[in-house]
Amino acid sequence: MRFERKRVWLTHKYREQWECCPLCCEQLKWVYDGNVWIPCNIEPKMFRRQIGSSLNMVKKKELIEGCELYKGGSPEGFTYGLIPHVYTCTELMKGLSL
């Protein structure tokens, strides 16, 4: 018998019925960008575009590629957005094969 475990991806075709991540139990906010659903962390983070970065952020229902998070110093050029949960899930970071 094959057991399939639910997991969080960067995007989902349909909005899942979870209010929390099925792996780490962190609360999620689902954002629809017009094509796909993006499960995000609830708390907004400051970010800006950064060429070459692999981090994606969500702002005003748009998935923005190539971003970096604010780490201190001058906040000039940074704005608030939501970070997709796939980048912060503690269980996914443990390297679980799901």
N, C-alpha and C positions, 0 to 999 in steps of 0.2 A: 504494500500500500504506500502510495506517495503522499507525503504531507507537504502542502504548499503553504508557506507562511506569507502573510501580507507584509508589504514593505512600502516605504515611501520612495518615490522616484522624483526627479526634478519636475516632470510634468505628468499628468494623468489625463487620459482621454475623457473620463467622466469624473465627477466629484464623488469621492469615496464617502461613505457614511460615518467616517471617524471624525470625532471632534479632537481626538488625541492621537499621537503617533502610535501605531500598533507595536512598535519595538521598544521605545523609551518612555512612552506615556506623556510626553510633553504636549501641551495644548497647541493646536494648529489653527491657522486662519487660511481658508481656501480662497484663492483669487482666480477669477476667470479672465483670461486675456482676449477672449473672442474666439479662440480655437481650442485651448486646453485649460485645464485646472492646475494651479500651482499651489502645493501645500507649503505654507510659510510659517515662520515663527511669529508669535503675536507681537513681540516688542520691536518697534522700529529701530533701525540702526543708521548711523550716518555713513555715507559712502560717496565715492566719486568715480567717474570713469577712469580706467587705467589700462592703456593699451598693453596687451600681453598677459593680463591677469585672467585666470580661469574662473573667477567668481562671478556669478550672475546675481542680480538683485531685481526686485520688483518695485516699481514706482508707478502709481496711477494706472494700475492694471496692465503694465507693460513689463516684459522680461527684458532687462538691460544686461547685455553681455560685457565682459571685461571691466570689472569693478574692483575697487579696494575699499576696505573698511577704515574708518577713522580710528587712528591709534594715538591721538593726542597732538598737541601743538595747535597751530592756527586752523580753525575750522573753515577757512575760506575755500570755496569751491566744492564743499561737501553739502549734501542734501540728505533728507531722510527717506528711507525705503524699507521694505521687508526683505529679510534674507530667506531664501528657500530652505526648508527644513533639512533637505538632503545634505547640506553643508555642515550642519551642526548636530545631527543625530548621534548621540553617544554610542548607540549600538551599531550603527553603520560604520563608525570610525574604528570600532574594535576589529573590523575586517571579517565580520561574519559573512559566510557565503549563504545567501538567501535564494 
